């Protein structure tokens, strides 16, 4: 072999050398075939194969490079060239993986290896393009092609070429302009030439292309993402060729599609790709697909899919490294929703955990729990193996879906607990308890989960949970990224977060953005401008009616949760003047423009904000606005009464300010402005259609009287001696007010009921539908008084004592609105057993009597009030009770000392 190498390199005795080499290769081929066929004599055959392998290794090391060089050097017309090609094909066909591996490792340096590979690849390309054998020599052409087409070798070529093309030293855009100009002048941009070579080699693969799909999709994608325009234009069409190749074989290109979506995600996240690439990809592939009718429609769908993913990935990459992760969360949700829509579960779960980690890093535990819940819902309560890759803190020991789902549920419960969303944690506990009790019969775990559930119920009633504020945020102008541009979002604020702090946090990623002062939607001059404009204002959640709470008295701690959670509608009210102005009475011309926003998903959810999907605007008339205001005031009085009756330790100052602002005309003006604006004969003549609403307003004013009476009674019981003059002044104002109201709108009495359930603060589960004021009448006011406390049970144990204490606390008076079908007569309500159990809702002698022992003002009965009906009746607003009339008006209240009033204000400020 060394002699053959020396003679061939010198070009001496080439005919003889080639003939000798051919004979050696033929003998080795026969020996290799004979050794592989030794069935009964395996040991002898194996020994023979080892000898053959060593001979081939020797020829490979000594002669392959020499033969290749002669094929390159000799002219195409030289008859020896075809013989050398035959020898080269014979050597390559007898090589196995070990030969290839050892041959490559034998090169002393990487440049020498690259030189050899480039040399042999160029040789192969030349042989494929212009064969040395006549076209009708089918056998020899196939013999030549067989070793030339080695899947591993061609894979190495493409990977090497792509690695060469994408190396840092060739990325000219990363250099300064001067250095870039110097390189271009001396060497040119080699990337375009290499890209064209790769493209040509791909097209020359012929029917072998399918063997490289989907394996070569990643390297080709990496090459097309290089930011060089001509390179992109010449190589992007390779994707269409791959689609066409797979489609012709399988009538689909699903393998290619799956691979490009998977690779595109990692490539763009790694920093490659831009808007220019997205546009080029779309235009080039659409043009190619439309030129082939069978691929027109599926091709267009594929292009839309990839460009949609590219848009989301570019948005995500633009904000992923921002210090403020708010917008990273939005882009992450856009991506996981995209993968969910196209049913790519592995990618969907990957981004779920990215989102969860972001939430937990910002202590958004509620949102983190909802995010994990999306993964848990994909799993079954079964012993099937988990198919999705493990994420996060889940250990490899969680092999089944049941194990993984249980671990996720426990993590979700912890997050809901930290986020004070105990109602949601209870739902998960119930599902786990069902599994422990009925499926796996693990009573120890059942006991643990039931104890956790019990603690959550206790937290609902005992732990303070401030309701979050909600903010509407609009991003206007072309300067914002596409996922924000000219869109409105509803944000859920953090606990005790002021709007000023929220706005600072919101504006930090956009220091050049201008804050709009108006809350009206901006015009086209703003939305089309190249700048950035942000609009922010507070909105109110619109509670959805809860059917299961209907006709029930529910503790406030329960109902308050649903007023600010699981909400998808939010409203903003903007007052404006309409018609002739009345300087003495602004209520007469005070109209309300109410905008209702509907979000894509309820809040809270997997984000602290969601986009607004629809917006509606309604106009509220001054009369309807007055009805709303009276309803809200009555609700506030009732809520304060409930709180004070069930928690005597509460400070009295908030109740004092609320009651005094209503009963003392010198403070707030009372409802006299409504009477002047709407109860005049002239108004009814101009607006005959408002007659029903006028009656509703009168009824609300009348029903405010018994609520105020109970509030003042509680206030008199709790007020300090220092503020006794203030209380007396308020009592006198109320007596005057009540006499006026009852003389004009009749007497309202609240029926008393005994509450046999929890004595904690309660409110009725109804929310006024302000857009449909005709429903305002379906309500009834109840006043309940506590029965005498039961005698304590004999002491048996500490647990029994706690239960008895809870039972004793379950009989406390409360006020509540009850939703009632208007067809139900008030006479159907249960009557008290005796007159002592009926609360007339008058202010008692002890609370209304003066401090100097003077005779207290006359009660309603002493004033000559007579029932106007034989029994209870239903008012226009649906409040049930007795409607009476009164005519005698008590004397006006005496003035309160300014010193006493200032003392009250100082104590109020101190309490606040």
Secondary structure in CASP SS format (residue, H / E / C, confidence):
PFRMAT SS
TARGET T0000
AUTHOR 0000-0000-0000
METHOD secondary structure of the structure
MODEL  1
X C 1.00
X H 1.00
X H 1.00
X H 1.00
X H 1.00
X H 1.00
X H 1.00
X H 1.00
X H 1.00
X H 1.00
X C 1.00
X C 1.00
X C 1.00
X H 1.00
X H 1.00
X H 1.00
X H 1.00
X H 1.00
X H 1.00
X H 1.00
X H 1.00
X H 1.00
X H 1.00
X H 1.00
X H 1.00
X H 1.00
X H 1.00
X H 1.00
X H 1.00
X H 1.00
X H 1.00
X H 1.00
X H 1.00
X H 1.00
X H 1.00
X H 1.00
X C 1.00
X C 1.00
X C 1.00
X C 1.00
X C 1.00
X H 1.00
X H 1.00
X H 1.00
X H 1.00
X H 1.00
X H 1.00
X H 1.00
X H 1.00
X H 1.00
X H 1.00
X H 1.00
X H 1.00
X H 1.00
X H 1.00
X H 1.00
X H 1.00
X H 1.00
X H 1.00
X H 1.00
X H 1.00
X H 1.00
X H 1.00
X H 1.00
X H 1.00
X H 1.00
X H 1.00
X H 1.00
X H 1.00
X H 1.00
X H 1.00
X H 1.00
X H 1.00
X C 1.00
X C 1.00
X C 1.00
X C 1.00
X C 1.00
X H 1.00
X H 1.00
X H 1.00
X H 1.00
X H 1.00
X H 1.00
X H 1.00
X H 1.00
X H 1.00
X H 1.00
X H 1.00
X H 1.00
X H 1.00
X H 1.00
X H 1.00
X H 1.00
X C 1.00
X C 1.00
X H 1.00
X H 1.00
X H 1.00
X H 1.00
X H 1.00
X H 1.00
X H 1.00
X H 1.00
X H 1.00
X C 1.00
X C 1.00
X C 1.00
X C 1.00
X H 1.00
X H 1.00
X H 1.00
X H 1.00
X H 1.00
X H 1.00
X H 1.00
X H 1.00
X H 1.00
X H 1.00
X H 1.00
X H 1.00
X H 1.00
X H 1.00
X H 1.00
X H 1.00
X H 1.00
X H 1.00
X H 1.00
X H 1.00
X C 1.00
X C 1.00
X C 1.00
X C 1.00
X C 1.00
X C 1.00
X C 1.00
X C 1.00
X H 1.00
X H 1.00
X H 1.00
X H 1.00
X H 1.00
X H 1.00
X H 1.00
X H 1.00
X H 1.00
X H 1.00
X H 1.00
X C 1.00
X C 1.00
X H 1.00
X H 1.00
X H 1.00
X H 1.00
X H 1.00
X H 1.00
X H 1.00
X H 1.00
X H 1.00
X H 1.00
X H 1.00
X H 1.00
X H 1.00
X H 1.00
X H 1.00
X C 1.00
X C 1.00
X H 1.00
X H 1.00
X H 1.00
X C 1.00
X H 1.00
X H 1.00
X H 1.00
X C 1.00
X C 1.00
X H 1.00
X H 1.00
X H 1.00
X H 1.00
X H 1.00
X H 1.00
X H 1.00
X H 1.00
X H 1.00
X H 1.00
X C 1.00
X C 1.00
X C 1.00
X H 1.00
X H 1.00
X H 1.00
X H 1.00
X H 1.00
X H 1.00
X H 1.00
X H 1.00
X H 1.00
X H 1.00
X H 1.00
X H 1.00
X H 1.00
X H 1.00
X C 1.00
X C 1.00
X H 1.00
X H 1.00
X H 1.00
X H 1.00
X H 1.00
X H 1.00
X H 1.00
X C 1.00
X C 1.00
X C 1.00
X C 1.00
X H 1.00
X H 1.00
X H 1.00
X H 1.00
X H 1.00
X H 1.00
X H 1.00
X H 1.00
X C 1.00
X C 1.00
X C 1.00
X C 1.00
X H 1.00
X H 1.00
X H 1.00
X H 1.00
X H 1.00
X H 1.00
X H 1.00
X C 1.00
X H 1.00
X H 1.00
X H 1.00
X H 1.00
X H 1.00
X H 1.00
X H 1.00
X H 1.00
X H 1.00
X H 1.00
X H 1.00
X H 1.00
X H 1.00
X H 1.00
X C 1.00
X C 1.00
X C 1.00
X H 1.00
X H 1.00
X H 1.00
X H 1.00
X H 1.00
X H 1.00
X H 1.00
X H 1.00
X H 1.00
X H 1.00
X H 1.00
X H 1.00
X H 1.00
X H 1.00
X H 1.00
X H 1.00
X C 1.00
X C 1.00
X C 1.00
X C 1.00
X C 1.00
X H 1.00
X H 1.00
X H 1.00
X H 1.00
X H 1.00
X H 1.00
X H 1.00
X H 1.00
X H 1.00
X H 1.00
X H 1.00
X H 1.00
X H 1.00
X H 1.00
X H 1.00
X H 1.00
X C 1.00
X C 1.00
X H 1.00
X H 1.00
X H 1.00
X H 1.00
X H 1.00
X H 1.00
X H 1.00
X H 1.00
X H 1.00
X H 1.00
X H 1.00
X H 1.00
X H 1.00
X H 1.00
X H 1.00
X H 1.00
X H 1.00
X H 1.00
X H 1.00
X H 1.00
X H 1.00
X H 1.00
X H 1.00
X H 1.00
X H 1.00
X H 1.00
X H 1.00
X C 1.00
X C 1.00
X C 1.00
X C 1.00
X C 1.00
X C 1.00
X H 1.00
X H 1.00
X H 1.00
X H 1.00
X H 1.00
X H 1.00
X H 1.00
X H 1.00
X H 1.00
X H 1.00
X H 1.00
X H 1.00
X H 1.00
X H 1.00
X H 1.00
X H 1.00
X C 1.00
X C 1.00
X C 1.00
X H 1.00
X H 1.00
X H 1.00
X H 1.00
X H 1.00
X H 1.00
X H 1.00
X H 1.00
X H 1.00
X H 1.00
X H 1.00
X H 1.00
X H 1.00
X H 1.00
X H 1.00
X H 1.00
X H 1.00
X C 1.00
X C 1.00
X C 1.00
X H 1.00
X H 1.00
X H 1.00
X H 1.00
X H 1.00
X H 1.00
X H 1.00
X H 1.00
X H 1.00
X H 1.00
X H 1.00
X H 1.00
X C 1.00
X C 1.00
X C 1.00
X C 1.00
X C 1.00
X C 1.00
X C 1.00
X C 1.00
X E 1.00
X C 1.00
X C 1.00
X C 1.00
X C 1.00
X C 1.00
X C 1.00
X C 1.00
X C 1.00
X C 1.00
X C 1.00
X C 1.00
X C 1.00
X C 1.00
X C 1.00
X E 1.00
X H 1.00
X H 1.00
X H 1.00
X H 1.00
X H 1.00
X H 1.00
X H 1.00
X H 1.00
X H 1.00
X H 1.00
X H 1.00
X H 1.00
X H 1.00
X H 1.00
X H 1.00
X H 1.00
X H 1.00
X H 1.00
X C 1.00
X C 1.00
X C 1.00
X H 1.00
X H 1.00
X H 1.00
X H 1.00
X H 1.00
X H 1.00
X H 1.00
X H 1.00
X H 1.00
X H 1.00
X H 1.00
X H 1.00
X H 1.00
X H 1.00
X H 1.00
X H 1.00
X H 1.00
X C 1.00
X C 1.00
X C 1.00
X C 1.00
X H 1.00
X H 1.00
X H 1.00
X H 1.00
X H 1.00
X H 1.00
X H 1.00
X H 1.00
X H 1.00
X H 1.00
X H 1.00
X H 1.00
X H 1.00
X H 1.00
X H 1.00
X H 1.00
X H 1.00
X H 1.00
X H 1.00
X H 1.00
X C 1.00
X C 1.00
X C 1.00
X C 1.00
X C 1.00
X C 1.00
X C 1.00
X E 1.00
X E 1.00
X E 1.00
X E 1.00
X E 1.00
X E 1.00
X E 1.00
X C 1.00
X C 1.00
X C 1.00
X C 1.00
X C 1.00
X C 1.00
X C 1.00
X C 1.00
X C 1.00
X C 1.00
X E 1.00
X E 1.00
X E 1.00
X E 1.00
X E 1.00
X E 1.00
X C 1.00
X C 1.00
X C 1.00
X C 1.00
X C 1.00
X C 1.00
X H 1.00
X H 1.00
X H 1.00
X H 1.00
X H 1.00
X H 1.00
X H 1.00
X H 1.00
X H 1.00
X C 1.00
X C 1.00
X C 1.00
X C 1.00
X C 1.00
X C 1.00
X E 1.00
X E 1.00
X C 1.00
X C 1.00
X C 1.00
X C 1.00
X C 1.00
X C 1.00
X C 1.00
X C 1.00
X H 1.00
X H 1.00
X H 1.00
X H 1.00
X C 1.00
X C 1.00
X C 1.00
X C 1.00
X C 1.00
X E 1.00
X E 1.00
X E 1.00
X E 1.00
X E 1.00
X E 1.00
X E 1.00
X E 1.00
X E 1.00
X E 1.00
X C 1.00
X C 1.00
X C 1.00
X C 1.00
X H 1.00
X H 1.00
X H 1.00
X C 1.00
X C 1.00
X C 1.00
X E 1.00
X E 1.00
X E 1.00
X H 1.00
X H 1.00
X H 1.00
X H 1.00
X H 1.00
X H 1.00
X H 1.00
X H 1.00
X H 1.00
X C 1.00
X C 1.00
X E 1.00
X E 1.00
X E 1.00
X E 1.00
X E 1.00
X E 1.00
X E 1.00
X E 1.00
X E 1.00
X E 1.00
X E 1.00
X C 1.00
X C 1.00
X C 1.00
X C 1.00
X C 1.00
X C 1.00
X C 1.00
X C 1.00
X H 1.00
X H 1.00
X H 1.00
X H 1.00
X E 1.00
X E 1.00
X E 1.00
X E 1.00
X E 1.00
X E 1.00
X E 1.00
X E 1.00
X E 1.00
X E 1.00
X E 1.00
X E 1.00
X E 1.00
X E 1.00
X C 1.00
X C 1.00
X C 1.00
X C 1.00
X C 1.00
X E 1.00
X E 1.00
X E 1.00
X E 1.00
X E 1.00
X E 1.00
X E 1.00
X E 1.00
X E 1.00
X E 1.00
X E 1.00
X E 1.00
X C 1.00
X H 1.00
X H 1.00
X H 1.00
X H 1.00
X H 1.00
X H 1.00
X H 1.00
X H 1.00
X H 1.00
X H 1.00
X H 1.00
X H 1.00
X H 1.00
X H 1.00
X H 1.00
X H 1.00
X H 1.00
X H 1.00
X H 1.00
X H 1.00
X H 1.00
X H 1.00
X H 1.00
X H 1.00
X H 1.00
X C 1.00
X C 1.00
X C 1.00
X C 1.00
X C 1.00
X C 1.00
X H 1.00
X H 1.00
X H 1.00
X H 1.00
X H 1.00
X H 1.00
X H 1.00
X H 1.00
X H 1.00
X H 1.00
X H 1.00
X C 1.00
X H 1.00
X H 1.00
X H 1.00
X H 1.00
X C 1.00
X C 1.00
X C 1.00
X H 1.00
X H 1.00
X H 1.00
X H 1.00
X H 1.00
X H 1.00
X H 1.00
X C 1.00
X C 1.00
X H 1.00
X H 1.00
X H 1.00
X H 1.00
X H 1.00
X H 1.00
X C 1.00
X H 1.00
X H 1.00
X H 1.00
X H 1.00
X H 1.00
X H 1.00
X H 1.00
X H 1.00
X H 1.00
X H 1.00
X H 1.00
X H 1.00
X H 1.00
X H 1.00
X H 1.00
X H 1.00
X H 1.00
X H 1.00
X H 1.00
X H 1.00
X H 1.00
X H 1.00
X H 1.00
X H 1.00
X H 1.00
X H 1.00
X H 1.00
X H 1.00
X H 1.00
X H 1.00
X H 1.00
X C 1.00
X C 1.00
X H 1.00
X H 1.00
X H 1.00
X H 1.00
X H 1.00
X H 1.00
X H 1.00
X H 1.00
X H 1.00
X H 1.00
X H 1.00
X H 1.00
X H 1.00
X H 1.00
X H 1.00
X H 1.00
X H 1.00
X H 1.00
X H 1.00
X H 1.00
X H 1.00
X H 1.00
X H 1.00
X H 1.00
X H 1.00
X C 1.00
X E 1.00
X E 1.00
X E 1.00
X C 1.00
X E 1.00
X E 1.00
X E 1.00
X C 1.00
X C 1.00
X C 1.00
X C 1.00
X C 1.00
X C 1.00
X C 1.00
X C 1.00
X E 1.00
X E 1.00
X E 1.00
X C 1.00
X C 1.00
X C 1.00
X C 1.00
X C 1.00
X C 1.00
X C 1.00
X C 1.00
X H 1.00
X H 1.00
X H 1.00
X H 1.00
X H 1.00
X C 1.00
X E 1.00
X E 1.00
X E 1.00
X E 1.00
X E 1.00
X E 1.00
X C 1.00
X C 1.00
X C 1.00
X C 1.00
X C 1.00
X C 1.00
X C 1.00
X C 1.00
X C 1.00
X C 1.00
X C 1.00
X C 1.00
X C 1.00
X H 1.00
X H 1.00
X H 1.00
X H 1.00
X H 1.00
X H 1.00
X H 1.00
X H 1.00
X H 1.00
X H 1.00
X H 1.00
X C 1.00
X C 1.00
X C 1.00
X C 1.00
X C 1.00
X C 1.00
X E 1.00
X E 1.00
X E 1.00
X E 1.00
X E 1.00
X C 1.00
X C 1.00
X C 1.00
X C 1.00
X C 1.00
X C 1.00
X H 1.00
X H 1.00
X H 1.00
X C 1.00
X C 1.00
X C 1.00
X C 1.00
X C 1.00
X C 1.00
X H 1.00
X H 1.00
X H 1.00
X C 1.00
X C 1.00
X C 1.00
X C 1.00
X C 1.00
X C 1.00
X C 1.00
X H 1.00
X H 1.00
X H 1.00
X H 1.00
X C 1.00
X C 1.00
X C 1.00
X C 1.00
X C 1.00
X C 1.00
X C 1.00
X C 1.00
X C 1.00
X C 1.00
X C 1.00
X C 1.00
X C 1.00
X C 1.00
X C 1.00
X C 1.00
X C 1.00
X E 1.00
X E 1.00
X C 1.00
X C 1.00
X C 1.00
X C 1.00
X C 1.00
X E 1.00
X E 1.00
X C 1.00
X C 1.00
X C 1.00
X C 1.00
X C 1.00
X E 1.00
X E 1.00
X E 1.00
X E 1.00
X E 1.00
X E 1.00
X C 1.00
X C 1.00
X C 1.00
X C 1.00
X C 1.00
X C 1.00
X C 1.00
X C 1.00
X C 1.00
X C 1.00
X C 1.00
X C 1.00
X H 1.00
X H 1.00
X H 1.00
X H 1.00
X H 1.00
X H 1.00
X H 1.00
X H 1.00
X H 1.00
X H 1.00
X H 1.00
X H 1.00
X H 1.00
X H 1.00
X C 1.00
END
